[in-house]
Amino acid sequence: MYDVIIIGAGIVGSSIAREISKYNLKVIVVDKDLDLASGTTKANSAIVHAGFDAKPGTFKGELNAKGNLMFEKLSKELDFPFKKNGSLVLCFNENDKKKLELLREQGEINGVPGLEILTGEDTRKMEPSISENVVAALLAPSGGIVCPYEMTIALAENAFTNGVEFKLGSQVNDIKKIHNGYSLLLNEDEVIESKVIINAAGLYSDVINNFVSDEKFNIIPRKGEYCLFDKSAGNFVKKTIFQLPTKAGKGVLVTPTVDGNLLIGPNSVNIEDKEDLDTTKEGLDYIIDKAKLSIKDIPTRQIITSFSGLRASNKNGDFIIGEVKDSPGFINAASIDSPGLTSAPAIAEVVASIVKGILKATSKENFIRERKGIVKFRELSNKERNTLIKSNPEYGRIVCRCEVITEGEIKDSIRRPLGAKTIDGVKKRTRAGMGRCQAGFCTSRVLDILSKELNIPVTKVTKFGRNSNLLIGKNKENL
Ligand SMILES: Cc1cc2nc3c(=O)[nH]c(=O)nc-3n(C[C@H](O)[C@H](O)[C@H](O)COP(=O)(O)OP(=O)(O)OC[C@H]3O[C@@H](n4cnc5c(N)ncnc54)[C@H](O)[C@@H]3O)c2cc1C
C-alpha cells in the first residue's frame, strides 16, 4: 500500500510530488497520458504572473504572489528556464486609470513587490513598440516567463531521484474507499491502494473528486487560443504586455517567450469537450486584433504556428484546494486554472503540509535538492561545443536545424529517468521540432532515433501515445 497517490503529472501534480519527496513516504504519481505535462500544462501563456489580478482572501490571491517569489530559487535548483522580464498592464483611456490604481492596491495587499504606475510616455520609452494610444501602465517588475513543460519535467525528475514512483499511461477509472484509505482502478484491471490521494487531475479533477465525495463540482473547460511567432520577432517586446483585465480574464497579452519567440493570446471561450484543442479562424482573428491595440506593427507574417489550451475552470472562480470533508485523506488540488502555473510551487507547499499532518511524516535527511537538465548545445560557446563533441560525437550531429538540437541531446532526452517515449516527448525536452519549419525536417530523424533507442519498430513510434502513430507500414511492401 502507498502512503500517497498523486493523480496527474502536470505542473501541479509534479510540484506536489517534488515537495512531498522531502518526507519519508511511499509515493506514486499516476497519469493517463504517456508523458509528463501532457494536459493544460503544455499549452498556456507561460507567464509567471506577479499576482495583482486575484482578489485578496482567495486561494489565487494568496498563492499566485507567493508562488511567483519561489521561481528564482526553484529554477536554479532544478535547472529550468525562467526569466524575470517584468510586465506592464496598459491603459488606453484616462477614465480607466483608476482601474490601474485598484490593481496596484490589490497587488500590494497580495504582497506583490515594486508595483508602479507609469505615464504613457514612460511606458513607450520602456517599450517603443507600444501603441500611441496608451495613456498609462502598471509596471510589475516581479512578473516573469518560464517554460512550463521543462519546469514540470524538472520537478518530476527530481521527485523521481528522491524516490517517487511514476506510472504513466495509467488512467484512474474508479476510486473506492477502503478501511484505511482508498483503492484505485487503473486502466481496465489494475488496482493500487493508498492511505492518501491527491487529486491533481486538471480538467478531469471533477471526475476524480466525484468518484469519492458527495461534495460534487463541475469543471468547465475554457479555451484560450494563441499565435506563436518566429524568433526573428522575439525581441519585439521585452516585457509581458497585458491590457486591463475584463470579466473574461486577463485578456490578450503580447510576450516574449523564454526561448526567444513572440507569443500573442489567449481568448477565453467556454466549451463542452475537454479534448477540443482545435484553433479557429474567429479565435485567431480576435487575438490578432486585440494584440494590435497594444502593439504597433505586429509582424503577423512571422507567425509560425497556432495552438490552444483549456483552463479547468469552475463556477466559483477560485482553486479548489484541501482535504475533502466527507472523505478523510482525499485532498483536492483541483480546478487549477490561471494563474495555476505560477501558483503551483505554493500549492505544493499547502498540500504537502496537509499530507504531513495526516501521515505524521518525518523529513528525509538525504533529500537531493538539485537536478541538472539536458545540455543545450545552442547555448554553448564554440569552445564548449568542441569539447562536448570530442567527448561524444553525437553532439556533433544536428538533427533539428531550426533550433540547433543535436543527436546527443535527443538521446539524453530518451535515456534519462522518466525519459521521452514519443515525438512530442522529445520535443518538450529538447525543442526539436519547435522551430520555424515546425518539425518538417527533423520528424523522420527523431522517429528513427526513438525507434532504435526504445527498441521498437518505426511503425510503433507515436506523436503523443494513443493512436498517434506516424507510420502504418512500408510503402509497396508487397512488391
Ligand atoms: C489558455 C491558458 C493560459 C494560461 N496561462 C497561464 C499563465 O500564463 N500563467 C499561469 O500561471 N497559469 C496559466 N494558465 C493556467 C495553467 O496552465 C494551469 O493552471 C496549469 O497548467 C494546471 O496544471 P495541472 O497540473 O492542474 O493540470 P494539467 O496540466 O492538465 O495536468 C493534469 C493531469 O492529470 C491527468 N489526468 C486527468 N485525468 C486523469 C485520470 N483519470 N487518470 C490519470 N490521470 C489523469 C492528465 O493527463 C494531466 O496530465 C493558463 C491556462 C490556459 C488554458
The ligand as a MOL file (V3000), in Angstrom:
LIG
                    3D

  0  0  0     0  0            999 V3000
M  V30 BEGIN CTAB
M  V30 COUNTS 53 58 0 0 0
M  V30 BEGIN ATOM
M  V30 1 C -5.0890 29.4790 -22.1690 0
M  V30 2 C -4.3880 29.3230 -20.8400 0
M  V30 3 C -3.4740 30.2630 -20.3960 0
M  V30 4 C -2.8480 30.1290 -19.1760 0
M  V30 5 N -1.8510 30.9900 -18.8390 0
M  V30 6 C -1.2310 30.8630 -17.6480 0
M  V30 7 C -0.1640 31.7080 -17.3100 0
M  V30 8 O 0.3290 32.4840 -18.1200 0
M  V30 9 N 0.3520 31.6260 -16.0630 0
M  V30 10 C -0.1420 30.7740 -15.1390 0
M  V30 11 O 0.3140 30.8040 -14.0130 0
M  V30 12 N -1.1040 29.8940 -15.4690 0
M  V30 13 C -1.6450 29.9110 -16.6950 0
M  V30 14 N -2.6110 29.0320 -17.0540 0
M  V30 15 C -3.0180 28.0170 -16.1030 0
M  V30 16 C -2.0690 26.8410 -16.0530 0
M  V30 17 O -1.7150 26.4200 -17.3450 0
M  V30 18 C -2.7510 25.7090 -15.2970 0
M  V30 19 O -3.1910 26.2090 -14.0610 0
M  V30 20 C -1.8660 24.5250 -15.0310 0
M  V30 21 O -1.2150 24.1000 -16.1910 0
M  V30 22 C -2.7190 23.4020 -14.4680 0
M  V30 23 O -1.8760 22.3310 -14.1880 0
M  V30 24 P -2.4800 20.9660 -13.6460 0
M  V30 25 O -1.3200 20.1230 -13.2920 0
M  V30 26 O -3.5190 21.2220 -12.6180 0
M  V30 27 O -3.2980 20.3670 -14.8800 0
M  V30 28 P -2.7950 19.5200 -16.1350 0
M  V30 29 O -1.5580 20.0300 -16.7100 0
M  V30 30 O -3.9730 19.4130 -17.0560 0
M  V30 31 O -2.4670 18.1110 -15.5160 0
M  V30 32 C -3.4850 17.2180 -15.1130 0
M  V30 33 C -3.0330 15.8250 -15.4440 0
M  V30 34 O -3.9840 14.9030 -14.9380 0
M  V30 35 C -4.0470 13.8100 -15.8210 0
M  V30 36 N -5.3230 13.1100 -15.6230 0
M  V30 37 C -6.5640 13.5920 -15.8310 0
M  V30 38 N -7.4920 12.6360 -15.5650 0
M  V30 39 C -6.8070 11.5350 -15.1910 0
M  V30 40 C -7.2100 10.2170 -14.8090 0
M  V30 41 N -8.4970 9.8500 -14.7540 0
M  V30 42 N -6.2530 9.3190 -14.5090 0
M  V30 43 C -4.9300 9.6640 -14.5620 0
M  V30 44 N -4.5090 10.8900 -14.9260 0
M  V30 45 C -5.4350 11.8200 -15.2330 0
M  V30 46 C -3.9440 14.4440 -17.1960 0
M  V30 47 O -3.4920 13.5200 -18.1760 0
M  V30 48 C -2.9540 15.5760 -16.9530 0
M  V30 49 O -1.6410 15.2150 -17.2930 0
M  V30 50 C -3.2030 29.0800 -18.3130 0
M  V30 51 C -4.0940 28.1130 -18.7670 0
M  V30 52 C -4.6450 28.2000 -20.0340 0
M  V30 53 C -5.5130 27.1050 -20.5600 0
M  V30 END ATOM
M  V30 BEGIN BOND
M  V30 1 1 1 2
M  V30 2 1 2 3
M  V30 3 2 2 52
M  V30 4 2 3 4
M  V30 5 1 4 5
M  V30 6 1 4 50
M  V30 7 2 5 6
M  V30 8 1 6 7
M  V30 9 1 6 13
M  V30 10 2 7 8
M  V30 11 1 7 9
M  V30 12 1 9 10
M  V30 13 2 10 11
M  V30 14 1 10 12
M  V30 15 2 12 13
M  V30 16 1 13 14
M  V30 17 1 14 15
M  V30 18 1 14 50
M  V30 19 1 15 16
M  V30 20 1 16 17
M  V30 21 1 16 18
M  V30 22 1 18 19
M  V30 23 1 18 20
M  V30 24 1 20 21
M  V30 25 1 20 22
M  V30 26 1 22 23
M  V30 27 1 23 24
M  V30 28 2 24 25
M  V30 29 1 24 26
M  V30 30 1 24 27
M  V30 31 1 27 28
M  V30 32 2 28 29
M  V30 33 1 28 30
M  V30 34 1 28 31
M  V30 35 1 31 32
M  V30 36 1 32 33
M  V30 37 1 33 34
M  V30 38 1 33 48
M  V30 39 1 34 35
M  V30 40 1 35 36
M  V30 41 1 35 46
M  V30 42 1 36 37
M  V30 43 1 36 45
M  V30 44 2 37 38
M  V30 45 1 38 39
M  V30 46 1 39 40
M  V30 47 2 39 45
M  V30 48 1 40 41
M  V30 49 2 40 42
M  V30 50 1 42 43
M  V30 51 2 43 44
M  V30 52 1 44 45
M  V30 53 1 46 47
M  V30 54 1 46 48
M  V30 55 1 48 49
M  V30 56 2 50 51
M  V30 57 1 51 52
M  V30 58 1 52 53
M  V30 END BOND
M  V30 END CTAB
M  END
